[in-house]
Amino acid sequence: SITLTEGKNKQVRKMFEAIGHPVKKLTRVRYDFLTLNGVERGTYRQLKIHEVKQLYAHSQPKL
């Protein structure tokens, strides 16, 4: 299991390719505080109002 706090899909693939371990499958299991717990494969759920507000607040630059 690998945990990145920041990065992109291609960054992970390049890191593993560099050490001779190509990535066959990569799954994002969390975005900020949102997880995939309780969400079945191939489905989605609507975000609750407080989740949208929290994501918006996290995206604003801190002064």
C-alpha atoms as one frame of an Amber mdcrd trajectory, in Angstrom:
protein
   0.000   0.000   0.000   1.304   3.442  -0.964  -0.051   6.720   0.378   0.564
  10.019  -1.379  -0.707  13.272   0.033  -0.226  15.036  -3.261   0.460  13.852
  -6.747  -0.964  12.608  -9.949  -1.726   9.227 -11.460   1.185   9.514 -13.898
   3.594  10.451 -11.093   2.900   7.171  -9.293   3.278   5.175 -12.501   6.592
   6.888 -13.346   7.973   6.332  -9.829   7.301   2.599  -9.973   8.466   2.276
 -13.579  11.778   3.879 -12.530  12.424   1.031 -10.071  11.345  -1.684 -12.489
   7.794  -2.241 -11.223   5.249  -1.146 -13.837   1.779  -0.362 -12.461  -1.028
  -2.448 -13.956  -3.885  -0.956 -11.955  -4.155   2.138  -9.794  -7.179   2.953
  -7.646  -7.878   6.209  -5.831  -9.559   5.297  -2.548  -9.793   8.745  -1.019
  -9.999  12.363  -2.112  -9.432  14.787   0.754 -11.903  13.556   3.404 -14.120
  11.611   0.961 -13.621   7.845   0.765 -15.091   5.018  -1.284 -16.468   3.273
   1.813 -19.987   2.068   1.069 -19.816   2.941  -2.644 -20.100  -0.139  -4.829
 -17.839  -0.538  -7.846 -19.312   1.182 -10.915 -21.669   3.344  -8.859 -21.566
   6.782  -7.299 -23.325   8.783  -4.643 -24.338  12.398  -4.517 -22.368  14.589
  -2.165 -24.141  16.034   0.829 -24.361  19.825   1.081 -21.875  19.949   3.972
 -19.385  17.865   1.940 -19.599  20.277  -0.999 -19.101  23.236   1.344 -16.139
  21.532   2.996 -14.503  20.751  -0.369 -15.049  24.334  -1.482 -13.530  25.643
   1.761 -10.485  23.382   1.325  -9.955  24.646  -2.224  -9.733  28.310  -1.239
  -6.273  29.823  -0.744  -5.407  30.523   2.865  -4.541  34.131   3.596
